[in-house]
């Protein structure tokens, strides 16, 4: 329920054959910081200094290749 939930945290699953650690490192090389919650989960956190363009850069970086 998006009217109830208020958070700046986004969790995402990583599909095999990649691991969350591999994706974290690949994104770091692209200037995107995130963390691994587990072997197959990522954690992204936004804040007031991350604008729509920053979100778009992150989405483009996630398109790969890895």
N, C-alpha and C positions, 0 to 999 in steps of 0.2 A: 504494500500500500504506500505509494509514493507521497501521499498527503500526510502520512504519519511519520515516515522515516526521514530523519535529517542527519546526514553524515557526509563527510568529505573523503571517505575511504571507499575505494573500489577494489574488490577482490576478483581475480580472474584465474581460470584453470589453464594449465599448459598441457597440450596434447602430446602424447608420445610421437616421435622418439625423443623429443626435447625434454630437458628437465628445467625446473624453475631457475636453478642456478645458472644454466646456460643462457637463458633468456635475459636474466638480470645483467649478466656480463655483456651480452650483445647490445642491450639497450643503453647500458652505461657508456659504451663506445660511441653511441649515437647521441649522447648528451641527455638521456632520459634516465632518471633515478627512480628505482622501485626496489622492493624487497621481496624475498621469498618467504612465504608463510609455511610452506612445506615443499616436498620434492616436486609437487605438481601444481602449486598455487602461488600466485603473485599478489602483492599488495601495493596499490598506488594510493597516494594521499595528495589531495589538492589543497591549496590555500589561496588567499586573496591575491597573491602575486602571479598566480597561474591563470592566464586569460584563455579565451577561446582558441587563439592561435597556438598556444602551448598544448592544449588538448588535441588539436588537429595534428601537430607535429608528433605527438605521442602515438596517435592512431596510425599515422603513416609509418612510423618506426616499427609498430607491431605487425605491419603487413609483411615484414621480412625483407629479404630472405634471411634465414638464420643458419 
